[in-house]
C-alpha cells in the first residue's frame, strides 16, 4: 500500500524530534520518542517500504513524522540544522491537542521560529523541498 503525503507540519515535527535528540538508530530500526516522552515509535526502512507504529502512519496511511525523521537521519531526505534547532523543545502533542488544527499549530510554531531569526519563507521553502522528496520516494507501507 502506497503511503499518502503527510501534513506539512509533520516535516517540522520531524525536525523538532531530531533537535530534541529523540531519534535513535537501534540496529536495523529507529526508535523515535514522542514530544512528551511517554511513547516510543519504531520505524523500519527496507527498500522503498517503511513501517512505523505512529498514528498517522498506522491509522491514516500517511508518512508520519517518525518516518520523516528517520529518513532525514539516513540522508534520504533534506535536513536543515538551523531550522531543526529553532524547533527544539516544541511541545507538539500539547499544541496539537489544544488547537485541534494543524494550520493553527503551524502558525504558532512559525511565529516561534521567526523570533529565532528564521523567516517563514525559508521554512516554507524547506518544507516544500522535503514534501517533494517524500513524493519522489513513493514509499509503501510494510504490511
Secondary structure as UniProt FT lines:
FT   HELIX           9..19
FT   TURN            20..21
FT   STRAND          23..26
FT   TURN            27..28
FT   STRAND          29..33
FT   TURN            35..36
FT   STRAND          40..46
FT   TURN            47..48
FT   STRAND          49..52
FT   HELIX           55..60
FT   HELIX           65..73
FT   TURN            74..75
FT   HELIX           81..86
FT   TURN            87..89
FT   HELIX           92..99
FT   HELIX           102..115
FT   TURN            116..117
FT   HELIX           120..137
FT   STRAND          140..141
//
